[in-house]
Amino acid sequence: MTSMSGYQRVKQTSKKDKEKVNWLAELRGLGLMLFAVLAFHSLVAKPFYIPSTSMMPTLYVGDRLVVSKYPYGWSWASVSFHMLSRSDWRIAPDTPEYGDIVIPVHPVRDEDYIKRVVALPGDRIAIRGGQIILNGTPVRQEVVPPVRIPYEPYLQCNFLQCLNAFEDYRVREANGDQFYEPPTFRETLPNGATYLVIDHMEQYLDEMDEITVPEGSVFVMGDNRDHSADSRASILEKGLGGPVPLENIGGRAEFITFSLDGSTTWNPVSWFTSLRGDRAWTTLRPAIAEGGASNERE
């Protein structure tokens, strides 16, 4: 039997050396990648999922959005998964504008909400008959044709919070399609930011005595006014318990990336049929009306 030549032994050893994995280098690379993802998630932007109906008709359950982290500076609320303890520090601070859709963190639980800014630091705000009274002047609310909210039974479990209350506004077209058409208003804030809100019933959140928003805080509300736990609602009611400190705001909602109607299953075909195609890439920055009028509800 011919013995293995020195050249063959060297070649085989070299091959084994190449097959060895440098686990330290691999772990280092993985760590750097995770750090980069967390840094981007904390400092630049993050995805956000809408699980509730509190911002209808602007946002539907199943919408996926992009939230930017830098518009108001950074704080503990900006950090991914709220890994830092609560504090009042802020880096490069700025103040939201009227109409911005922001991500406040609940004052007790590490839970992200999504609401609209309706009053700024120093503003006096009250609620009368469901209408905002800002600095003594009623914010303009104009009656508009009802929005059409699709009847989507796959999401009915999520919609029970409010869509059962919309049954009186459920309509069926000749082709069998069903929609909810609740009473809708166009609200316009002093800077001209304008958007649609739903207000279909009388309830206790329709009345609030005047308060002054503290410096360094904003007052936020949901667009679905009768079904939103926001600055009007107490912490015991799962609300935000009043004005939100700016350090508790983790970012600003920018646009919808895609939206699913709840019918998605294991079947790949449903991954496409469940898409709400008309909602993708919708901006969440409020439109600006000329004049920014502040008048009685019309």
C-alpha positions, -999 to 999 in steps of 0.1 A, spaced: 0 0 0 13 34 -10 16 58 19 0 93 17 24 118 3 34 149 23 17 171 -3 -16 152 2 -14 155 40 -7 193 38 -36 197 13 -60 178 36 -50 197 67 -54 230 48 -89 219 38 -99 211 74 -85 244 86 -107 262 60 -138 243 72 -133 254 108 -158 281 119 -146 311 138 -175 313 162 -161 344 179 -161 363 147 -196 350 138 -210 360 172 -193 394 169 -209 399 135 -243 389 148 -240 412 178 -231 442 156 -261 434 133 -285 433 163 -270 465 177 -275 482 143 -311 471 142 -318 483 177 -301 516 170 -322 522 139 -353 510 157 -346 534 186 -332 565 168 -346 565 133 -379 546 127 -398 515 137 -428 495 124 -461 498 143 -493 477 142 -528 490 149 -546 466 172 -576 488 182 -603 510 167 -595 542 187 -581 561 156 -608 552 131 -615 564 105 -579 575 100 -565 541 111 -580 506 108 -573 475 128 -547 457 108 -529 488 95 -491 486 96 -472 519 98 -438 535 100 -432 556 131 -403 581 130 -383 585 162 -365 619 157 -391 646 151 -394 655 189 -359 644 199 -351 613 219 -360 601 254 -364 568 273 -397 563 253 -377 562 221 -356 533 230 -366 499 216 -388 478 239 -385 506 265 -354 491 279 -345 522 299 -362 533 331 -386 562 329 -370 596 333 -375 632 322 -344 636 301 -347 646 264 -321 650 237 -326 675 209 -362 682 222 -390 696 200 -427 700 204 -454 683 183 -477 704 161 -515 704 162 -528 674 144 -497 652 147 -504 615 153 -480 605 181 -470 574 201 -475 581 238 -465 555 263 -490 547 290 -481 565 323 -480 532 342 -477 503 318 -450 499 291 -476 500 264 -476 521 233 -508 541 224 -514 560 192 -534 593 194 -537 628 179 -523 660 194 -551 685 199 -536 708 225 -501 721 231 -482 733 262 -499 763 278 -532 757 259 -565 758 279 -587 729 267 -622 718 277 -648 694 260 -684 704 256 -709 681 239 -680 663 223 -665 694 208 -630 707 218 -630 742 233 -594 755 228 -583 786 246 -620 796 250 -628 791 213 -647 760 199 -626 741 174 -643 739 141 -663 707 134 -681 705 101 -706 677 94 -695 657 63 -708 627 45 -703 595 66 -671 576 61 -676 541 48 -660 515 71 -659 480 55 -678 452 73 -650 427 79 -662 397 99 -626 383 101 -618 413 124 -651 414 142 -635 401 174 -612 432 174 -641 455 164 -664 445 192 -650 474 212 -671 498 190 -685 483 158 -713 466 176 -723 502 186 -723 510 148 -750 485 140 -775 513 135 -753 526 108 -747 494 89 -758 495 53 -760 469 25 -756 476 -12 -774 459 -40 -743 437 -48 -743 425 -12 -713 446 1 -718 458 36 -704 490 53 -707 510 84 -715 547 79 -713 564 113 -717 602 118 -686 619 107 -671 654 112 -642 673 97 -622 688 126 -598 717 119 -573 729 145 -559 764 148 -529 757 125 -552 744 98 -545 707 104 -577 690 93 -589 654 96 -620 633 100 -634 621 134 -663 598 143 -688 609 170 -720 589 171 -732 589 207 -734 609 239 -712 596 267 -692 609 297 -660 617 277 -680 643 258 -677 667 288 -645 679 305 -639 709 326 -612 733 313 -576 725 322 -544 741 313 -519 718 295 -486 720 315 -454 731 299 -436 701 284 -469 682 278 -496 678 251 -532 667 252 -541 639 229 -573 623 217 -584 594 194 -603 602 162 -629 577 171 -641 600 199 -666 576 216 -642 547 218 -608 560 227 -589 558 260 -569 590 257 -561 621 277 -597 625 287 -598 591 304 -583 581 338 -556 556 342 -581 533 359 -601 534 327 -570 524 307 -567 560 296 -536 583 297 -549 602 328 -545 637 313 -519 656 294 -489 635 282 -453 646 291 -433 650 260 -406 626 273 -433 599 272 -438 603 235 -419 577 214 -423 591 179 -446 603 152 -467 582 128 -457 589 92 -474 566 67 -491 532 63 -470 505 46 -497 479 42 -529 468 57 -546 434 62 -583 428 67 -579 398 91 -587 370 66 -550 360 62 -545 322 67 -518 296 60 -528 297 23 -503 319 4 -532 331 -18 -548 348 12 -516 368 18 -526 388 -12 -564 387 -11 -564 400 25 -545 431 16 -564 464 17 -547 477 -14 -561 512 -12 -544 519 22 -508 512 13 -485 542 14 -512 565 28 -496 595 46 -506 601 82 -496 637 82 -528 659 85 -539 679 56 -537 717 61 -568 738 54 -565 774 44 -572 798 73 -574 772 101 -608 784 111 -621 780 147 -659 781 148 -690 764 163 -699 730 152 -718 733 119 
